[in-house]
Amino acid sequence: MAPSKKTLRICEKGHKYYKSSDCPSCPTCEQEQKPDTGFLSRLSNPARTALEHEGLTSLQKLSTYTEREILQFHGIGPRSMPILRDELQSQGLAFKPGNKSKRKKADTKGTPKQEKPHE
């Protein structure tokens, strides 16, 4: 697969940057907007902006979602989940009960072997 060609872009503030995707966000502007404190400050820019886009700027709001729902947001990856769990736990909160992150279920085909009782 050939590498994506990066194109020069200029944001509204005049920052110049190269992007290979259709994402219009300027890395410099994103870094300037990153909070210094709070749970959002611990996340990567894509994860932070995904939560902000969904209006999830407080741990109380975050706790109303299941882990699976959060993982569906574009920009949220598995590396974000331990950070979010830790932040929720530090405030006595947790994700809404339900299916956790996408994990492979154990193979349930067939019946388990059972040992014969000793006589």
C-alpha positions in Angstrom: 0.0 0.0 0.0 1.4 3.4 -1.0 1.8 6.0 1.7 -0.8 8.8 1.7 0.2 12.0 0.1 0.2 14.9 2.6 -1.1 18.2 1.5 -0.2 21.7 2.9 -3.1 23.3 4.8 -3.4 26.7 6.5 -5.9 27.1 9.3 -8.0 30.3 10.1 -5.3 31.5 12.5 -2.6 31.1 9.8 -0.9 28.0 11.1 0.7 25.9 8.3 0.5 22.1 8.6 0.5 19.0 6.4 -2.3 16.4 6.5 -2.9 13.2 4.7 -6.5 12.8 5.9 -9.7 14.8 5.4 -9.6 15.9 9.0 -9.7 19.7 9.1 -8.2 20.1 12.6 -5.0 22.1 12.9 -2.5 20.4 15.2 -1.3 23.7 16.6 -4.8 25.0 17.4 -5.6 21.6 19.0 -2.6 21.8 21.2 -3.5 25.3 22.3 -7.0 24.2 23.3 -5.8 21.2 25.4 -6.8 21.7 29.0 -4.0 21.8 31.7 -6.0 19.9 34.3 -8.9 17.5 34.5 -9.5 14.1 32.9 -9.5 15.6 29.4 -5.9 16.8 29.8 -4.7 13.1 30.1 -6.2 12.1 26.8 -4.8 12.3 23.3 -6.2 15.1 21.1 -8.4 12.8 19.0 -9.9 11.2 22.1 -10.4 14.5 23.8 -12.1 16.1 20.8 -14.3 13.0 20.4 -15.6 13.4 23.9 -16.0 17.2 23.6 -17.9 16.7 20.3 -20.3 14.4 22.2 -20.7 16.9 25.0 -18.9 14.7 27.5 -16.8 17.2 29.3 -17.5 16.0 32.9 -17.0 12.6 34.6 -20.6 12.7 35.6 -21.8 12.8 32.0 -19.2 10.2 31.0 -20.5 7.8 33.7 -23.9 7.7 31.9 -22.3 5.7 29.0 -21.1 2.1 28.7 -17.5 1.4 27.7 -18.8 0.0 24.4 -20.7 3.2 23.6 -17.6 5.3 24.3 -15.4 3.1 22.1 -17.8 3.7 19.2 -16.8 7.4 19.0 -14.4 8.3 16.3 -11.1 9.1 18.0 -11.5 6.9 21.0 -9.2 3.9 21.1 -8.5 1.2 23.6 -5.6 3.2 25.1 -8.0 5.8 26.3 -10.2 3.4 28.3 -7.8 2.7 31.3 -7.4 6.5 31.7 -11.1 7.0 31.7 -11.7 4.1 34.1 -9.1 5.5 36.4 -10.5 9.0 36.3 -14.0 7.8 37.0 -12.9 5.6 39.9 -11.0 8.5 41.5 -14.3 10.3 41.8 -16.3 7.2 43.0 -17.9 6.8 39.6 -17.9 4.1 36.9 -19.1 3.5 33.4 -22.8 2.6 33.0 -23.2 -1.2 33.5 -23.4 -3.1 30.2 -21.1 -4.7 27.7 -17.5 -3.8 28.4 -15.0 -3.1 25.6 -15.1 -5.4 22.6 -13.3 -8.5 23.7 -13.3 -11.9 22.1 -15.7 -14.3 23.9 -14.5 -17.7 24.8 -15.3 -20.4 22.3 -18.5 -22.0 23.5 -18.9 -24.5 20.7 -19.1 -28.1 21.9 -19.4 -29.4 25.4 -16.6 -29.2 27.9 -14.9 -32.5 28.7 -15.9 -33.8 32.1 -13.8 -36.2 34.1 -15.2 -39.5 34.9 -15.8 -40.0 38.6 -13.4 -42.4 40.3 -15.1 -45.5 41.7 
